[in-house]
């Protein structure tokens, strides 16, 4: 393979200038020194200086020709400035070959458009492309002065509502224009009606969305108001009488009962024993619980007859971890808790409560 020629004449496409440069300055673009004096630039070209890639500027170029020496190339600069279209440059063989660090030649595909790079050829590119029909029918320029031949008019589809309808020949251009105008008015009317329908449906949906948003805001406000107005239950009850008053209100005041359920449900519990224990500890003290047993034996009050007993069951069913428990299992856990409430009291407290129970039974 022939050695690469050291000098080249190139066309700087950005500035439309012809310059003589060393081929080592060329890649796909051309490096150019940032010297201010022409003498230094000429010396760099003659001396085949290596480009300083970090400082020199890079420009788009078109290679015109390569030469073996500076003296051979210099006289040809003026020739290419005047007759650049006569250059032999466009041959790919004159392009400097790119090499990898290992010396392997790298080949780069080039895109050829099949036209020269002058502006006149570029302006004619659009003539090679066609959009739409190759031979579209001719339409009249005005309604007064218009005429179509039979072959041309027969290619026009008169009925625009049916895509597959056969064309009807129209000999008179004015008649064709009238039919077109009539069909267009029908089309326009149909479009406007459909747009009005779409707008009406859109307005209906927007009104429905606004209504839903307003209802949501009202409901959220009502819920927050109810939460703010939650009654003060006075838990835990420290006397039997206060527990019985609470129990009576559960029966007669449904909103009060629902508020109590919401509050006691928030206590939670990991299983049935812990859930029942948390509810009953919140409802009453151990002293109050010692006044009861589950069946009302031995003079104690009957806990199973209280509305509070049903309240505990409803709350247990609302806990996801105990929602499958039956009334029997809940009743047994309440019975155990009430029965062992006295274990949390001292012997003196138990004796005092039993004396109170005995006195009330004796008085009755």
Secondary structure, DSSP 4 states (H G I P E B T S, - for coil): -PPPPSEEEEEETTTTEEEEEEGGGBSSEEEE---SSHHHHHHHHHTTPPP-TTTSEEEEEEEEEEESSHHHHHTHHHHHHH-GGG-STT-GGGSPPEE-TTSPEEP------SS-SSHHHHHTGGGG---S-TTPPP--SSSSS----HHHHTTS---TT-TTPPP-----HHHHHHHHHHHHHHHHHHHHHHHHHHHHHHHHHHHHHHHHHHHHHHHHHHHHHHHHT-----SSB-SHHHHHHHHHHHHH-HHHHHHHHHHHHTT--SSHHHHHHHHHHHHB-HHHHTTEESS--TT-EEGGGSHHHHHHHHHHHHSTTTTT--HHHHHHHHHHHHHTGGGGS-HHHHHHHHHHHHHHHHH-
